[in-house]
Amino acid sequence: MASRLDRFMLPAWLAATALAALGWWFGSGVHPLWWLTWLAPLPVLWLAPRVRARWAALAAFAAYAIGGINQWEYLHGYIGLPVVAIIQAVGTPALMLALCVLLFRRLLLRGHALAATLALPVVWVALEYINNLISPHGTFFNISYTQMDALPIIQIAAVTGLWGIGFLLLLLPAVLALQVANKAPGRCRMTVAAGAALLLVATLAYGGWRLHAPATATVRIGLVSLQQPARSPAGVQARGVHYVEAVKRLADAGARIVLTPETSFSDDDANLPVFAQLANQRELTVGIGVESRSDPRAEHNMLMVFHPGTMSPATYSKHHLLVGLEQYTPGDSYTMLEGAPRVGLAICKDMDFHDVGHAYAARHAQLLLVPASDFTVDGWLHSRMAIMRGVESGFAIARAAHSGRLTLSDDRGRVLAEASSEKHDAELVGDLPLRETHTLYARWGDWFAWLDLAGLIVLLGLALRPLHR
């Protein structure tokens, strides 16, 4: 009988693993289909109580690992990570999913249907939070970023941070898997389904309400990115002249703030005083990404902002550097521009971390200027990671990136204007609405992640508690 059962379950095991792998392939990575991510874990959750534990874990691990290979070209071809680092990047979430599925299976077979349903979202969010604390890449590739096109859903980040999005995202497949699990009593299945439906409806209602909040002010902003020139002095000088011309065009189009990508210039560039003159002549705020090399012992990746009516530029040095690719001295302070609106400064990878969002929320920023530099294929993903900080902490974002995207987004995560600089020069100008937004997440921080950590301890206790005969 056991051998016939194994032969019967082998096609089901292969089919569930393949379907989940397809879900992760298209529902994750640099261009995810947001709706497919909700369904990706469902096949292996359905399979888990029907096979032995080791086969359930193998299916979950293999599904995510195969799906995660969609990042190969990005991680190896564009960023240049070694194979060992890619194996770690793909294998870590695959192992996380395997652990979640094992806990789901064990609790379900022990008769803890509600606990089993919570196992996947609670454990996943808890592990992602731990990874966020120890990783030099912060929240990069957090599953919540797959939902950036689902505007009503991501509004919950203003309450829970991105942790609440990940919880909802993984709760739904667990609830669906419970509905077809033979081990779960019918009444329990209905109760869990009703509770999950109520939670999703409440989230959508809150998101819809938040998206209709009126703006209190509007600022017109121009963004520009030009391709990197040849390293000859003549090429650098010509590019500087082209940037000056672009800033003038954007000012003529009504822009009151203009921003270029990070490290567009060095601090000894002859064009920098021209931007200071433009700022005063045109009543224009000009943000320039600068590689500061005046002190060889402490080089900085800097944002230099020329503000009309001021004697010297405001500066900000990048806090979070890209490990292995940037050798600058990290900054340790935050900068707010004078006057209204209340504008803060950040650079590229800083927006992968919550500390920058919390710092500017505490300073009541309405807008962040963020020069950046991407890796061509990740323009959508990396710009949306920055936009998430605005939803969480309550500010609009103007982001100008080399080899990526130029984006103007409000504090609700709406992209009001966007242009691609992935393979060519790009510039845009648009009106960006601003609000006086104070989010619960900015006030309470990662309270929801801590709740998941506590839930993880409770679930492990239930799973490891000896059964009484």
Secondary structure as UniProt FT lines:
FT   HELIX           2..27
FT   HELIX           34..37
FT   TURN            38..41
FT   HELIX           42..47
FT   HELIX           48..50
FT   HELIX           53..68
FT   HELIX           69..71
FT   HELIX           73..78
FT   HELIX           83..109
FT   TURN            110..111
FT   HELIX           113..134
FT   TURN            136..141
FT   HELIX           143..147
FT   TURN            148..149
FT   HELIX           151..154
FT   TURN            155..156
FT   HELIX           157..160
FT   HELIX           162..179
FT   TURN            182..183
FT   HELIX           186..211
FT   STRAND          217..225
FT   HELIX           233..252
FT   TURN            253..254
FT   STRAND          257..259
FT   TURN            262..263
FT   STRAND          265..266
FT   TURN            267..268
FT   TURN            270..271
FT   HELIX           272..281
FT   TURN            282..283
FT   STRAND          285..292
FT   TURN            296..297
FT   STRAND          300..306
FT   TURN            308..309
FT   STRAND          314..317
FT   TURN            323..325
FT   STRAND          343..345
FT   HELIX           348..352
FT   HELIX           354..362
FT   TURN            363..364
FT   STRAND          367..373
FT   TURN            377..378
FT   HELIX           379..393
FT   STRAND          396..402
FT   STRAND          405..409
FT   TURN            411..412
FT   STRAND          415..420
FT   STRAND          426..434
FT   HELIX           440..444
FT   HELIX           447..464
//
